Amino acid sequence: MDASQWLTSFSLSFRSCQRRNREQVRWHEDLLHHAEQHFEGVCEVMESIFLDQSNE
């Protein structure tokens, strides 16, 4: 393998790594969005429970 082939193989693996990283970032963004929605829902339920208890 000469230097140009080695550089080409390195750049292809680098692109593959970049693509994999972008996919992981998207997955983490989706997971974070889901967690935020769940947390908001939990907060609303807890607030409702506390308000109900304070009104009793």
C-alpha positions in Angstrom: 0.0 0.0 0.0 1.4 3.3 -1.0 0.9 6.7 0.8 -2.0 7.8 -1.4 -3.9 4.6 -0.8 -3.2 4.8 2.9 -4.5 8.4 3.0 -7.6 7.5 1.0 -8.4 4.6 3.3 -7.9 6.9 6.3 -10.2 9.6 4.9 -12.9 7.0 4.1 -12.8 5.6 7.7 -12.9 9.2 9.0 -16.1 9.9 7.0 -17.6 6.7 8.3 -16.7 7.8 11.9 -18.3 11.2 11.3 -21.5 9.6 10.0 -21.6 7.3 13.0 -21.1 10.3 15.3 -23.9 12.3 13.7 -26.2 9.3 14.1 -25.3 9.0 17.8 -25.9 12.8 18.3 -29.3 12.5 16.7 -30.2 9.5 18.9 -29.1 11.4 22.0 -31.1 14.4 21.0 -34.2 12.3 20.6 -33.6 10.6 23.9 -33.1 14.0 25.6 -36.3 15.3 24.0 -38.2 12.3 25.2 -36.8 12.7 28.7 -37.8 16.4 28.8 -41.4 15.5 27.8 -41.6 12.8 30.4 -40.2 15.1 33.1 -42.8 17.8 32.2 -45.6 15.3 32.4 -44.3 14.1 35.8 -44.1 17.7 37.1 -47.7 18.4 36.0 -48.9 15.4 37.8 -47.0 16.2 41.0 -48.3 19.8 40.9 -51.8 18.5 40.5 -51.4 16.2 43.5 -50.0 18.9 45.7 -52.8 21.3 44.7 -55.4 18.7 45.4 -53.9 18.0 48.8 -53.7 21.6 49.7 -57.4 22.2 48.8 -58.5 19.3 51.1 
